[in-house]
Amino acid sequence: MPALQGFVPQSIAVIDDADMLIGQLYRAGAQVRPGQFRLWALRELRSALPFDGALWGTGTLETLSFHTITLLDLPPGLPPALEASREQNPLLPAILEHPGKPVTMHSQWPGDGFYASDLYRDIFKPHGIEHIMATGQADPRGGVYTLLTLYRNDRSQAFTADEQALHARMAYHLVNAASHLVFAHINRGQPDLPTGSAACVCDDQGVFHEVQAGFLDLLDAHYPERDPHQLPFDLPRKHGSNRTIGKLCVVREPLGELNVLRAWPAGPLDALTLRERSIVNGVAHGLTFKEIARQVGLAPSTVSNHLYRVYDKLGVHSRSALAKLVHDNSQ
């Protein structure tokens, strides 16, 4: 029998689509802002895994309540209805028991059990939802929990085993790419961050929304008995000012209604503001006042005034002494 010219098995085509999408997710920073990423990524996901609606929620493992929800082609009333019906919904315990593994509603209610349930009649049928597939991603260290749920409206189009495997793979990369983009965005324009620094995004109560592994390493080293779901200390009151807490130096910056908190092991240069650090870094690299001024967006005379205040703070009296102090503390 002759080979079929140009024939590409569907499974191979789907794998190629998924690989291309994964690459796009991690390159999205050039064209997609963090606040738009989830909606953009869900729309792109449809090219590899068809669905009619999607919910991407992030919250805390402790409460299992969402602090961020993104909906694609779903009514805004669905999340609160799901929250109210949690005790009836068999998906949640199955998702928590198997993190990273897709769970379908029909795996929990075989046959027509789902369609005979009050949950289907009251929550899903009014919105035309016939099939549900969800994957939970959990970070026990930071207490951050992410749920990605896909919905289909055609009862004859159940999610296949191959699609469940693809969902698991894509959910992992969606979550990691979203976190990567957040920290790439907040670190952009911050070339002079202190050595060993790491960051988190948290609310005003110190509950983590995004957190880097390095930030958790710092907390574990200095607060081994901490609550894993939030900061072990109060947020600094002022934005942009360094504050030494124990053996850590921290600085708080606004991010919409949330906060970026950076932390690093405290050292002698931590009496400086981030702007002063930028000026000091320029001096340590041998730049002139004019060159530093262009980098930080200040007048050369203002840079000079900042530098003399830096001398007073650090107890040095020359560029060479300042450069040596920076060099010694970067080892």
Summary of the structure (lengths in Angstrom):
residues: 331
radius of gyration: 25.1
end to end distance: 69.0
largest distance: 86.7
contacts: 940
relative contact order: 0.09
helix: 45%
strand: 20%
